[in-house]
């Protein structure tokens, strides 16, 4: 199969197709023997693709920087940015094609995986798309919820200033970048669905003020951390769908260190 055929298969299975799913670099019609799946096609991920002899990288996050520049302003001088040049030069040198799969991967594997990691099983509100709220079996003090997140294997980068004894009953999961300020309308939808708390991916100060003034407690775990397991599951899913094509996975580590 070639990249275009693989993307078509993914879109047919997910029922989704949007501007965030396309061949970003390389020949979309070249036969693919090995696919590497990753959260973001960083320089380190591309190096791993070279080591496993991948012809195609499928990444979940945007390839070019700044975000979505390729179909808003056009690449223009952005290709000369060191981060973009380093990535594209490596791809060109090794003949690797790259494609982005965003909403389809969210729908097929990522959205449900975050709840599974946190052992949240009681879905009590669902808009049929992206907004879901889970009830705890028993109300849990906020301080204990923070410990529960850490025990699940997810990091706790930051958490909102709250009474640690406040009881939490219902949780929304604005995964990945859905807890960034640009997605406050989505988070308001979760508030309207009756949340006490968010267990979030990547956030910012705007959102922390928003949740505080909305009466919501929030724990931030990080963008990569909230999605890596779902990306790995997508690699498994793709492996089962593609005949005669090897599928590898690269786990993207965070590009920062947490100072304790």
C-alpha positions in Angstrom: 0.0 0.0 0.0 1.0 3.6 -0.5 0.5 6.5 1.9 -2.7 7.7 0.2 -4.2 4.3 0.5 -3.2 3.9 4.1 -4.8 7.3 4.9 -7.9 6.4 3.0 -8.2 3.2 5.0 -7.8 5.0 8.3 -10.4 7.6 7.3 -12.9 5.0 6.2 -12.5 3.2 9.5 -12.8 6.3 11.7 -15.5 8.0 9.6 -13.5 11.2 9.8 -11.5 13.3 7.3 -10.4 16.8 7.9 -7.6 19.3 7.1 -5.4 17.8 9.9 -5.0 14.5 8.1 -2.8 14.6 5.0 0.6 13.7 3.6 2.9 16.4 5.0 6.2 15.5 3.2 7.3 13.0 0.6 5.7 10.9 -2.1 2.2 9.9 -1.1 2.1 7.3 -3.9 5.4 5.4 -3.1 4.9 1.8 -1.9 5.3 1.5 1.9 7.0 -1.4 3.6 7.4 -0.1 7.2 5.3 2.5 9.0 6.4 4.1 12.3 3.7 5.7 14.4 4.5 8.4 16.9 2.9 11.3 18.8 5.1 14.0 17.2 7.7 13.6 14.4 10.5 15.2 16.3 14.1 14.9 15.2 14.5 12.0 17.7 11.5 10.2 16.3 12.8 10.7 12.7 16.1 9.2 13.8 14.3 6.2 15.2 12.4 5.8 11.9 15.8 5.7 10.2 17.0 3.0 12.6 13.9 0.8 12.0 14.1 1.5 8.2 10.6 3.1 8.1 9.4 4.4 4.7 6.5 6.3 6.4 6.0 8.1 9.7 2.4 8.6 10.9 2.4 11.3 13.5 -0.5 12.5 15.7 0.6 16.1 16.2 1.4 18.8 13.6 4.7 18.3 11.8 5.6 21.9 10.9 6.0 24.7 13.4 4.2 26.9 14.2 1.0 25.0 14.6 -1.0 24.4 11.4 1.0 27.0 9.5 1.0 24.8 6.4 -2.6 25.6 5.5 -3.2 28.9 7.2 -0.3 31.2 6.2 1.7 28.8 4.0 5.1 27.5 4.8 7.1 30.4 3.3 10.1 31.3 5.5 8.9 29.0 8.2 10.8 26.2 6.5 14.1 28.0 7.3 13.4 27.7 11.1 16.0 25.4 12.5 13.4 23.0 13.9 11.6 22.7 10.6 14.8 22.5 8.5 16.3 19.8 10.8 13.2 17.7 10.4 12.7 18.1 6.7 16.4 17.7 5.9 16.5 14.4 7.7 13.4 13.1 5.9 14.8 14.1 2.5 18.1 12.5 3.3 16.6 9.2 4.2 13.7 9.2 1.7 11.0 9.1 4.4 7.4 10.2 3.8 5.4 11.7 6.7 1.6 11.9 7.2 -0.4 13.4 10.0 -3.5 11.5 11.5 -5.2 13.6 14.2 -9.0 13.3 14.7 -9.1 9.8 13.4 -6.5 8.6 15.9 -8.3 10.5 18.7 -11.6 8.7 17.8 -10.1 5.2 17.2 -7.9 4.9 20.2 -6.8 8.0 22.1 -10.1 9.3 23.5 -11.0 6.1 25.4 -7.5 5.2 26.5 -7.0 8.1 28.9 -10.1 7.0 30.9 -8.8 3.4 30.9 -5.4 4.4 32.3 -7.2 6.2 35.1 -9.6 3.2 35.7 -12.6 5.4 35.0 -15.4 3.1 33.9 -18.7 4.7 34.8 -19.5 6.9 31.9 -22.4 9.2 33.0 -22.5 11.9 30.3 -21.6 11.7 26.7 -22.3 14.1 23.9 -21.7 11.4 21.2 -18.5 13.1 20.0 -15.6 14.3 22.2 -17.1 15.3 25.6 -17.4 12.6 28.2 -17.9 12.7 32.0 -17.1 9.8 34.3 -18.4 9.2 37.8 -16.2 7.8 40.6 -17.6 4.7 42.4 -17.4 6.8 45.6 -16.6 10.5 46.1 -12.8 11.0 46.6 -11.0 13.9 48.3 -9.1 16.1 45.8 -5.8 15.3 47.5 -6.5 11.5 47.0 -7.4 12.1 43.4 -4.0 13.7 42.8 -2.4 10.6 44.3 -4.6 8.3 42.2 -3.4 10.0 39.0 0.2 9.6 40.0 -0.4 5.9 40.8 -1.9 5.4 37.4 1.4 6.2 35.9 0.6 9.6 34.6 2.7 12.5 35.9 1.2 15.4 37.8 2.7 18.6 36.4 0.5 21.1 38.1 -2.9 21.1 39.9 -5.3 23.9 40.8 -5.2 25.4 44.2 -8.1 23.7 46.0 -9.0 22.3 49.4 -7.4 18.8 49.4 -10.4 17.5 51.3 -12.9 18.7 48.8 -14.9 15.7 47.6 -14.8 14.9 43.8 -17.5 12.8 42.2 -17.5 13.5 38.5 -14.5 13.9 36.2 -14.1 15.2 32.7 -11.0 14.4 30.7 -9.8 17.3 28.4 -7.0 15.1 27.0 -4.1 16.2 24.9 -4.4 19.9 24.1 -8.1 20.1 24.8 -7.3 21.9 28.1 -5.4 24.7 26.4 -7.2 28.1 26.5 -8.2 27.9 22.8 -10.5 25.0 23.8 -12.3 26.7 26.7 -15.7 26.3 24.9 -15.1 22.5 24.9 -14.2 22.7 28.6 -17.3 24.8 29.3 -19.3 21.9 27.7 -17.7 19.5 30.2 -18.6 22.0 33.0 -22.2 22.0 31.8 -22.3 18.2 31.9 -21.7 18.3 35.6 -18.0 17.9 36.3 -16.3 18.5 39.7 -12.8 18.1 38.3 -10.7 17.8 35.1 -7.8 15.4 34.6 -6.2 17.3 31.8 -3.5 16.9 29.2 -1.6 20.2 28.5 -2.9 23.4 30.0 -2.0 27.0 30.6 -2.7 29.9 33.0 -5.8 31.0 31.2 -7.4 27.7 31.8 -6.3 27.5 35.4 -8.1 30.8 36.0 -11.1 29.5 34.0 -11.5 26.4 36.0 -10.9 28.2 39.4 -13.7 30.6 38.6 -15.9 27.8 37.3 -15.6 25.8 40.5 -13.6 23.0 38.9 -10.5 21.4 40.3 -7.9 20.5 37.6 -4.9 18.2 37.4 -2.5 18.7 34.5 -0.6 15.6 33.3 1.0 16.8 30.1 0.1 16.5 26.4 2.4 13.6 25.5 1.7 11.7 28.7 -2.1 11.8 28.2 -1.9 10.6 24.6 1.2 8.3 24.2 -0.7 5.2 25.3 -3.5 5.9 22.8 -0.9 6.4 20.0 0.7 3.1 20.9 -2.7 1.4 20.8 -3.3 3.0 17.3 0.0 1.4 16.2 -1.4 -2.0 17.3 -4.7 -1.2 15.5 -2.9 -0.3 12.3 -0.7 -3.4 12.5 -3.9 -5.5 12.5 -5.2 -3.7 9.4 -2.2 -3.7 7.2 -1.1 -6.9 5.4 2.6 -7.2 4.4 3.4 -3.9 6.1 5.5 -3.7 9.3 4.3 -1.2 11.9 6.7 0.2 14.6 6.0 2.6 17.4 8.1 5.4 18.9 7.1 6.8 22.3 7.7 10.5 22.4 9.2 11.7 25.8 8.4 15.2 27.1 10.9 17.8 26.1 11.1 19.2 29.7 12.2 18.1 33.2 9.9 18.5 36.2 11.8 20.2 39.0 10.6 18.8 42.4 
